[in-house]
């Protein structure tokens, strides 16, 4: 709950009731802003079967002052409203259903993550999902991705602890291939494969640092937009390359067998009463 600062010096007797009314109103508004599903609550989109997990409003510290130059400076980001994040990476079956093709290198199971998709491919699939399912489906911003990854912890990794092999497929345990989504432990908000399996495209353009980055959790659409940012590492990354602050940048038209994505569903704002 946000603090309400007292402005000025002494209050006279006649001001007490109005201030009490204003304070109650502000507290009520604050409570409404925080209302919503419990963190980790899930829903299923009926036309595609895609599952989404509720990520609540809140603030977190993004980046790392101990990491690479593009992870600096560590800075505060605050979300005024929550959003629904894909519980799993988009699967080959889901991509095939919406787009009509499966570009993946590692086929063999429909619930493996789709890969060999470019940023443009992922962006187009989100648009198709919005049309078919109705609503606003899109790639997550980098800030949304890292916030959901950390799940209320100022942690170095996306899992509930730092034992990476429990929640991630990486170069030591993957057998040099992708695996069915959800096969590893979820993080504290019920999101699977935020580390490893496939690297995940985000909306953001490439920038060499966080200097000037948005503080409201929105995508950074300035910089070198011929390149976009991926997060999370993949099946061929070493565990240390799967830190929550790690950033990877690649041409938007590039597709590799380690590139995949998950979607965000952004509910429409509630109408004013």
ABEGO torsion letter per residue (X at the ends): XBBBBBBEBBBBAAAAAAAAAAAAAAAAAAAAAABEBBBGBBBBBAAAGBBBBBBBBEBBBBEBAABBAAAOBBBBBBBABBBBBBABBBBAAAAAAAAGBBABABBGBAABBBBGBBAAAAAAAAAAAAAAAEEBBBBBBAAAAAAAAAGGBBBABABABABAAAABBBAAAAGGBBBBBGABBBBAAGBBGABEGBBBBBABBBBABABGBBAAGBBBABEBAABBBBBGEBAABBAAAABAABBBBBBAABBBAABBBBBBBBBBBBBBX
